[in-house]
């Protein structure tokens, strides 16, 4: 049975909006993502002060994108007969979502331990907690969540946008918005290289603008799907 357009559309819209809610909460209660530019001790202290509310907000941020997984799979199943590349794109997209979730979950199950240790321990142990945070942040955040996760998501977006144009499934502006948001989102990768090469050129707005445009694109795809008649 071919997946229903309206069902897929709702999953896209719900998933995209659901991600925005905890993200907005984090900007308010944790000053995210600006807080990450502070010293590690400041980050861990502020995280400790946030308590259970902050931990559960990070947990929500990590898992609220789950509706996008069936959305990707159902959408891929619906269109793969028209363009064989869509099956590959679907696999890439799902991997990207899962990798980003794994990266974000460090804030729920790893950072709280390091924050508690930093706040309550002696100076030697505090230094170890700082090193531990930097290591897990660089691996779970920079490598998994931001580098691999975002690259896979960008690749999925470009492949789907190309297929939309090829099979004339959605309006041309959706294809162009997909390409445009992907290019800007890709420029945000410079920030990751700057963590190991401080003089690497960075466009500070690339991450925020690229991710925002990508969510707008995702919501637009969902709305158009809900309005589109079944083929």
Secondary structure, 3 states (H helix, E strand, C coil): CCCCHHHHHHHHHHHHHHHHHHHHHHHHHCCCCHHHHCCHHHHHHHHHHHHHHHHHHHHHHHHHHHHHHHHHHHHHHHHCCCCCHHHHHHHHHHHHHHHHHHHHCHHHHCHHHHHHHHHHCCHHHHHHHHHHHHHHHHHHHHHHHHHHHHHHHHHHHHHHHHHHHHHCCCCHHHHHHHHHHHHHHHHCHHHHHHCCCCCCCCCCCHHHHHHHHHHHHHHHHHHHHHHCCCC
